[in-house]
Amino acid sequence: MIKERYLIFISAIMLLIITNASATSKKDSLLNVIKHGTPIQKTSAFYRLASKTKNFKQAIVLYDSAEYYYNMNPNDTDLMYINGFKSMTYSRIRDFNKAIKYSKNAVEIGIRIDKKKDVAAMYNFSAKIYKALHQYDSAIALRVKSIPIYTELLNEDKYSDEFCYSKLAKNNLEIGKLYFFKKRNDVAIKYLYYAIELYEKMNDIEGIAECHLNIGNVFNFEQSYDKAEIEYQKGLEYAKISNNIELINVFLTNIGTLYLNKSNYDSANYYFDLSLKYALLNNGNLYKVAGLYNNKAIIKKHLQEYDSALYFFNKSLEYYNKINNTKGKINTQTNIGSTLVEMKRYSEAEKLFKGILGNSLKYHMNESSQEIYLGLSKIYTEQKRYKQALAAFKKHIIYYDSLNSVKVRNSINKYREQYEAEKKDQAIKLLEQKAEVAKLMHEKQAAAVKRQRLIAILLIIIIIFLIISIVFIRRYFQLRQKAAQELIKKNAEINQQKIVDLVKEQEVKSINSFMSGQEKERNRIAAELHDRLGSLLSAVKLHFSSIEADIDESNQEERENFSFALKLLDNSVEEVRSISHNLSKGILMKFGLSEAVKNLRDTINTAGQLQIKFIEAGPGYSLKPDIEVELFRIIQELITNSIKHSQADEIFVQLISDDEGLRIVVEDNGVGFNIRKLKGKGIGLINMKSRVEKFKGEYHIESSEGNGTTVIIEVKNNL
């Protein structure tokens, strides 16, 4: 008796701890059940609460309490639920043996007491466990078992058509995915298309999109890239309709990977960029962001644009560090090392490889390890350290062979699964035939039940109409009140935005005034040097020359000293003119576009309101001075626009050159805008495009609301 009281006390304490994180009403309800409920009510409260807590030890205590009250009033329904929820709890801690055991207990009890819906749910849950264990045949068999149950429930009209169709569609989708994992692509396609039909009946847009995604994956695996792209594009449209950002991101990534497989690097890069924008929304999935930067780096490496490849590999590494993903960091650092080897930066690559080799071996990352040893063997060979090169290459071969042995084992398992699948397919067909017979019998019963329910439905419709009328009237007055509140809020936001705009305008004026002041001050000093000091030196020279006639011609030393002094005076006049000329030319004409942009960056960064980051890469470019002046003015105008309108705190300016010419990228992390909605308001952007096209350049702008703005300008050399 003391032990039982102790158990109840501990369970109550656990309940108080857990429900502190829940809503107050729910907490009060559960506490009320503990104090005043019947044993059956307490049983249900404890096992449902146990299934939701994330603390395994607390869950076990709560299950013990549920079983204690169950023993006071044993019933099969509670026993089924206790076993079912226990299965879910053990699955969360990945104790799959116990999870399967309790799941089977729940199914046996459910079949005995005719709880069809719960039996089907446990079949599907067990299928998830077998899928996690890569036992795909068992997972398929359980999914197939649940299909006739949901078909039966549909005919009985106990549950809504939407519920039954959604479960049937989900099961067909999951069976298709499982057959794809087994490389039975012909069977997978059949189930996936049937799932689409069911989702279309419910107009479930996300379900349709997911089916197209998996069909595209099948075709992509079979290297039927054109068919795969058709399915991905269809699914992408549905994902956009549903506005599912995560699903849109998956489609864009898969399309980019498809183009990467086809070695169409421009298209692959385009889709990876789009996917990256979605992945970065609202601090999205950082693991995906890291992977996308890694993909972009691989493209650049294929194109032998090594500086850009290193930039994107480092971006990928930055995000893997944020989420502390050790294996992702090792893979990315291995890629960086391989890139450095191709760039012949051997000492850096060797240092990097040696730094990550220990962790690669520790975490059994054989693919990375063999790549590291291969890289080290190349480095040692180039450095004529042949003994070390041979040792590294031998280790590369060891890990390369271990990877191949894994592939061989996978092939053996594939043939074994195909053999076992033939036997299980026969069992599946038999189950499908039984399901069809059951369907015909229940269709007859359902017709009679529907007639009886028709009258009841008409009465319910009348009652619902009256309720809707009352709700509509109440809602009308609530909306009026809400509209008034939103109007007040909107006016406040407009006033706040006006203040922000004034501050930004003042900031832009300050920067422009500072730069204009610099230019005016240089011109003033140049004029002073030329007009005043230059004139003064010229007058001195004139007076100095007038005494030349008074010098004794016979005194050779005196005449040489005079000539030397006169020459120094001439040099001083010339130096003043040169300084004056250099000051009036300005930094752009003297040092070129790159230095002018750096000067602009330093000027703006000094203000402290926003930061400009400047990146320059490539062998250099050759442009006419007037074109460099025009490009600088455009860059200056783009930065000014960002300061005024974008609400950005960072602007990236890149000058990337190659043998053909110069590529300028100006990108901010501001609010962006909808280019299509801009219409006539974008006169400044249109003018900039016309200015670029005058010297046969290309101008491109990308922006969307919430994603910043990117402007790309490309000009050819020697225009």
N, C-alpha and C positions, 0 to 999 in steps of 0.2 A: 504493500500500500504506500509506503514511504517512497519507493522507487517510482511509482506511477505519479504521485504528486510532484516529485522532482522533475519528471519528464514534462508534465503539463506546465510547470513554472518556467523551465528553460524554453519551451516552445513559445510561451507568451512573451518572454523577453526578446526572442528572435523576431517575433511578429512586430513588436514595437520598434525594433531597430530597422527592419525592412520597410515598414509602412511609413516611417518618418520621411522617406524619399517620395512617397506617393501623394496623391491628392488628399486633402483633409477629409472629404466625405467618404472616400474609400477606406481610409484608415479607421474612421469612426465605425463604419459598417462592419469591418472585420473584427474590431474589438468588441462590438456588440454581439457578434456571433459567438465569440469565445466566452463571453460572460453569460449570455442568455439563450444561445442556440441549442437545438437538439443535437444529439451525437451525429446524426446524418449530416446536418448543416456544418458542424465543426469539421467533420471528415473532409467535406468538399473544400471548405475554406483553407485548411492546412495544405492539402496536396496541390491546389491551384496556386497558392502562394509559393510553395516550394518550387514549382515549375518555373517561376518568374525570377527568383533570386539568382544572382550571379555567383554568390558564395556557396561553394559545394558543401562545406561542412554545415552551414546553416540549413541548406536544402535537406540534408540527411536527417537533421533533428526534426524539421517540419514534417517530413515523410513518416518518421517514427510516431509523431503526434497524430497524424492522419490515421495510421494503422491502429493506434491505441483506441481512437474513437470508433473506427470501423469494427473492431472486435466487439464493441458494445452492441452493435446492430449490423451484423454482416449482411451484405447484399452484393450481387454480382456486378452491378453497374459501377459502384464505387471501387470495387476491386479491379475492374478493367481500367478505370481511369488512373488509379494509383500506379498500376504496371505501365500504362502508356506514358504518363508523365515522368516516371522514373527512367524509362528508356530515353526520353529526350534529355534529361539531366545528365545521364552517363555519357550520352553522345557529345554533349558540350565539352566534357573533359577528355574526350577521345578514348574512353574505355568502351570500345565498340563491342566486345564480347558480351559484357553485361547489358549494353543497350539492345543488342539483338535478342538476348534471353528475355528481357522484360517485354520487348515488342511482341515476341511470339506468344508469351503468356496473355497479353492484352488481346491479340487476335483470336486465340482459342476461346477466351471468355466471351468476346464480342460475337463470334459465330454462334455460340451456345445460346445467347440471349437475344439474337437477331438484331444486333446494332450495326446495320449495314454501313451507314455513313462512317462510323468510327472504325470499323474494320478496314474499309477502303483507305481511310486516312493513315492507319498504321501500316498498311501495305506500302503506301507511298513513302512514309517516313523511313521504313526499313530499306526501301529501294535507295534512298539517299545514302544510308550507311554503307550499303554494298558498293555504291558508286564511289564513295570516298576510299573504299578498300580496293578499288579497281576490279571488283568481281562483277563484271558487267552482265553476265548471263543471269545471275541471281537477281540483279536489279531489274532487268527486262522482264523476267518471269513475274515478279511482284507487281510491276506496273501493269502488265497484261491482265493480272488477276483483278485489279481495281476497275478496269474498263467496264466489264459487264455489270458490276455493282452500281456504278453511276448511271449506266443505261437503264437499269431497273428502277433506280430512284427517279429518273426522268419520266418514265412511264407511269409511276405511281403518283406523280404530282404532289409528293410530300414536301419537296423542295422546289425552289424556283428553277425555271428553265435556264436562267443565266448562270446559277450556281452549278448545275449539272454540266452544261456545255463548257463552262470554264475549266472544270475538273477533267472532262474528256479531252479538251484541247491541250491542257497542260501535260496530261499523260502521254498523248501522242507525240507532242513536242519532245518530251524527255526520252521517250523510247527511240525517236529518230536520232537524238544526240548520242544515246548509248550505242546504237548500231554504228554511228560514225566513229566512235572511239574504238569499236571492234573492227574498223575498216570494211564493214559491210555497207558500202555506200549506196548500193541499189535499194536495199531495204530501208535505209535511213531516209532517202529521198521520198519514198512512198509514205512513210509516217509523217514526215514534215509537211508534205502537201495536204494530207488529210487534216493536220492540225490547222493549216491556213483556212480550210473550208469552215471548220468549227469556229475559229476566231472571227471570220467574216460574218457568220450568223449573228454573233453578239456585237458586231462592229467594234471589236477590241483592237484598236489601232496598234498599241504597243505589242500585243501578242502577234499580230500579223508581221510587224517589223522584225520581231525576234525570230520568226520562222524564216523570213527571207535572209536574215543574217546567217543562220545555220545552213541553209541551202547554199548560200554563197561560199561558206567555209568548205562544204563538200566539194564544190566545183574547183575552188582554189587549191585544195589538196590534190585533186586529180589533174591540176595544171590546165584546166579548161578556163583560162583567165577571162575570155570574153563573156562566157556564161556567168562566171562568178561576179564580174563587174555589173552585169544586168541586175542580178539579184541584190547586190549591195546597194545599187542606186535606187531600186524600188524600195528596199527597206529604209534607206536614208530619208526618202520622202515621207514615209509613214512616221518615222521618228521625229521629223521636223513638225509634222502636224500635231503630234502628241506633246511636242516641246520637251521631250525627255533628253536633257543635256547629256547624261551619261551614255545613253544609247546612241545619240548623234556622234559623240566622241568615238565610240567603238567602231561605228561604220566608217568614219573618216580615217581612223587608224588602219582598218583592214584594207580599205581602198588604196591607201598609201603603200602598205606592205605588198599588195598585189602588183602595183606599178614598180616597186623596188625589185620584186621577183622577175619582172619583165625587163629590167634594166632601163626603164623609162624614168630617169632620175628627176627630170624637171617636174613631171606630174606627181611623182612620189613626194617630192619636197613640198609641192603646193598643198597636197592633202595633209601632210604631216603638220604644216604650218596652221591650217584650218583646225585640225584636231588639237593642236597645242593651245590655240585660243580658247577652245571650249574647256580643255583640261584645266586651264589657269583660272577659269571663272570661279569667283567666290572661294578662293583657296581650295580648289578641287583636289582630285586624286594626284598627290605628289609623286606617287610611284609611276603613274602613267606619264606625267610630265617628264620625269627622268628618262623613261624609255623612249619618248618621242625625241628628246634632244639627242639621245644616243643614235636613233635612226637617222636623224639629220646629219650627224657627224659621219656615219657610215657612208651616206651619199657623197658627202664632200671628199671623203677618203677615196672612194671609187673614182671621183673626178680629179683626183690628185691635187685638190685644193686643201693642202695640209694645214695651213694656218686657220682656215675656217673650221676644218675638222677638229682641230685641237680646241678651238673656242667652244664648239658645241659639246665635245666630250667633257670639257670642264664644267659646262652648264649642267650636264647630266650628273656629274659627280657632286655638284653643289646640292642638287635635290636628293640624291641618295644619302648624303650626309645629314640633310634635314630630317629624314625619316629613319636614319640610322640603319640602313639596309646594307649589311656587310657584304653579302654576295654581289649585290648590284655595284657596290664600290669597287670590289676586286675585278669584276668583269670590265668595268669602264676604265680602270687604271691599266688593265692589260691592253685594251684597245689603244689607249694613249701611248703606251710603250711601243706597240707595233707601228703606230704612226710615226713616232720619233725615229724608229729604225729606218723607215722608208725615207725620212727626211735627212738621214745620215747624221743625226744628232746622237751619236752612240753613247757618249758618257752619261747623258741625261737618261737615256733609255735603260742603260745597265743599272743605274742607281735606282730607278723606279721598279724595274723587274725584281731586283734583289729585295727591295722593301716590301713587296706584296707576296713574294713566293711562299713565305712561311704561312700566312693566312690561307692562301690558296690550297696548300697541302693540308692544313688543319681542317678546313671545311670540306675536304674531298672534292674540290672543284677541278676534276680531271681535265676538262676542256681548257680551262684557263691555265692550268699547270703546263699542259703540253704546248700551249701557245707561248708561254713565258720561256720555257726551255728552248723552243725553236728560235725565239727572238734573241736569246743569249748566245745561241750557237752562231747566228748570223753576225752578231756584234764581234764575238771572239775571232771569227774567220776574217772579218774586215781588218781587225787589229793584229792579225797574224799570230794569235794566241791559239795555235791549232790543237794543242792538247786539251785545253779547256773547252774549245769548240766541239771536239769529238765527245767529250764527257756530257756536255749539255745536250747534244744531238741524240745520244743514246737514251737519255732520260725522256726526251721528247718522244722517241719511238715507243718507249715503255707505256707512256700515258696514251699515245695514239692507239696502240694495240688494245689497251684496256677499254677505250671507247668503242672500238670495233667489236670487241667481245661482247659488250653490252648489246650492240645492235644484233649480233648473232643470236644471243639469248632471246631478244625481243622477237626475232623472226621465228624461232622455235615455238615460243609461246603463242604467236599468231596462228601457226598451223594447228597447234593443240586446241586453241579456242574455236577455230573453224570446225574441227572434228566434233567437239562437244556441242557446238551450236546446231549441227545437223540433227542431233538427237533431241535437243530442246525445242527446235523449230516445230517438230512433229507434235510435241506436247502443247505448244502455243496454238497451233492450228486446231487441235481438239478443243481447247478452251474457247477459242473464237466461235466454233460451231455450236457449243453449248450456249454461249451468250446469245447467238441469233435465235435459238429456240425459245430461250427465256424471254427475249424481246417480243416475239410474236404473241406469247401467252399474256404478257402484261399489257400489250396494246389493247386487247379486248376488254380487260378490266378497266383500263384507263378511260375508255370511251363512255362507259356507264357512269363512272365517277364524275366526269366532266359535265354531264348533263345535270346531275344533282347540284353541282356547284354553280351552275350558271345563274340560277335564281338568287343564290346567296351573294354572288358577285354584283348583281344589279342593285340589291339593297345596300351593299357596302359602298357602291359608287355614289349613291345619293348622299349617304352619310359623309363620305369623303368630300363631296362637293360643298356641303355646308361648312365643314371644317376648313376647307381651303378658302372659302369666302371670308370667314372670320380672320384666318391667318393673313390673308391678302390685305384686309383693311388695316389690321395692326401693323403689318409690314410697311404699308404706305406711309403711315405717320412716323414710323421709325426711320424710314429712308429720308423723309423731309428733314427730320432733326439731324440726321447724319450728314445730309448735304449741306446744311447751314454750318455745321462744325467744320466740314472739309473746306468750305469757302473761306472761313476765317483762317484756317491753317494754311491754305494756298496763298492768301494775301500776305501772310507773315513770311512764307518762303520766298515770295516774289520780292518783298522789301529786303530780305536778307541777301538775295542774289544780286540786287542792285548795289548793295554795299560792297559785296565781293567784287563785282564788275568794276566799281569805281577804284577799289584798291589795286586791281590788276592793271587798269588803265594808267593809274599813277605810276605803278612799277615800270610799265613799258616806257612811259614818257621819261622816267628817271634814267633808265638804261640808255635810251636813244640820246637823251641830252648829254649824258656822260661821254658817249662815243663821239657825238658831234663836237662836244667841247674839246676832246682830245685832238680831233682833226683841226679844229680852228686854232688851237694853241700851237700845234706844229706849224701851221701856215703862218701864224703871227710871228713866231720865232724865226722862221725862214725869211720872212719879209724884213724883219729887223736886221738880221745878219747881212742880207743882200743889200738893202737900201742904205742902212746907216753905217754899219761896220765896214761893209764893202766900199762904200763911197769914201769913208774916212781914210781907209788904207790907200785908195787910189789917189786921194789928195796928198797924202804923205809921200807917195811915190813921185808925184808930179813935182813937189817942192824939193824932194831929195835929188831928183834928176837935174834941177836947176843949178846945183852947186858943182855939177860935174866939170863945167868949164873952168872953175877956179882951182882945180887940182893940177898940181905941177906934173907935166907929162914926163919929165925926167925921173920923177920919183916912182919907180915901177911898183914898189911894195904898197905905196899908198893907193895907186890906181887899182891894184888887185883887191885890196880890202874893200874899196868902194864898190867894185863890180860884184864882189861876194855878198855885200850887204844889200845891194839892189836886187840880186837874184833871190835872196831870202824874202825880201818884201814882195816880189812877184809870186813866190810860192805861197805866201800867206794870203794874198788876194785870191789865188786859185782855190786854196783849201776852204776859205769862207764860202765861195760860190758852190763848191761841191757839197758842203754840209747843208747849205740852204736848199740845194736841189733835192738832196736825199730826204730832208724833212718834208718838203712839199709833196713828194711822190706818195707818201703814206706806206704803211706796212704791207699792203696787198701788192702794190707794184714792185716793192723792193724784194720781199721774201716769198711771195706767191700765196696761193689760195690756202694751203695747209696752215701756214703761220697766221694768216688772217683769221681763220676759223678758231685756232687756239687762242688768239688774242681776244676774240669775241667771247669764247668760253670763259676765260679768266675774268673778263669784265663782268659777266653776268653772275658767275659763281661767287664773286666777291660780295654781291648784294645779299646772299644768304637765303633768298626766298625759294629758289629752285636750283637744281644742279644739272649742268650739262656735262655729259660724258662723251669723249671724243676718241674714236678708234680709226687708225690709218693702217692699211695693209696693201701689199703688192709692190711691184718693182718700180712704180712711178708712172707719170703720165706727161703728155706733151700737148698743151693747149695754148691757144693765142691769148695774149694778155686781156683783150677786151672780153673774151668769153669767160676767163677766170673772174673778172670784175662782175660780170652779169650773174655768174653762178653764186658768188659770194653774196650779192644783193638778194638773190632768191632764198639762200639759206638763212640770211638775216631776217627776211620777211616771214619764213616758215616758223622760225623760233619765236618771233614776235607774236604771230598768230597763236602758237601754243600757250604762250604766257597769258595772252588776253582771254582765250576761250576754253582751253582744254582742262583747266584745273589740275594740270600735271605737276608732279614734284621732281620728275626726272625727264631729261630729253637726251636721246642717243643720236650722235652724228657720226656717220661712218664714211670715210673716203677709201674705197676699195678699187685698186687699179690692176690692170693686166695689160697684155700686149696690144689689145684693141682699143682701150680707152679707160674712162673713169666712171665708176658707179658711186652715186651719192645716195645715202639713206639717212633720212631724218625721221626719227620715231619717238613718240612720247607715250607715257603711260596714263594719259588723261581719260576723260569721259567719252571721247570719240563722238561720232555723229553718224546719222543715216544719210549716206551720199545721195540716195534716190530722192529723199525728201528735201534736199538742199535747194534744188531748182535754181531760180534766179538769184538766190542769196549768195551763191558761190562765185561771184564775178572775179574776186581776187584769185581764187584757185584756177579759174579758166584763163585769166591773164597770164599767170605763171606758166601754165602749159603752153600757151602761144609763144611766150618768150623763149622757152626751151626749144620748141619746134623751129624757131627762126634759125638756130644754128644746128639744125638736123639732129637734135637730141630727142630722147624718149622720156616722157613724164608719166608716172603712174602713182595713183593714190589709193590707199586701202584704209577703211575705217568702218566701225560699227559702234552702236551705242554701248558704252561700258567697256570697250576693248582698245581704247587709244587710237592714234592715227599714225600711219606710216606713209611717207612719200619717198618714191624711188626715182632718181634722175640718172640717165645713162647718156654719156657723150663719147664720141669717137676721138681718137688722137689726131692731131695735125689738121683740125678743121680750119 
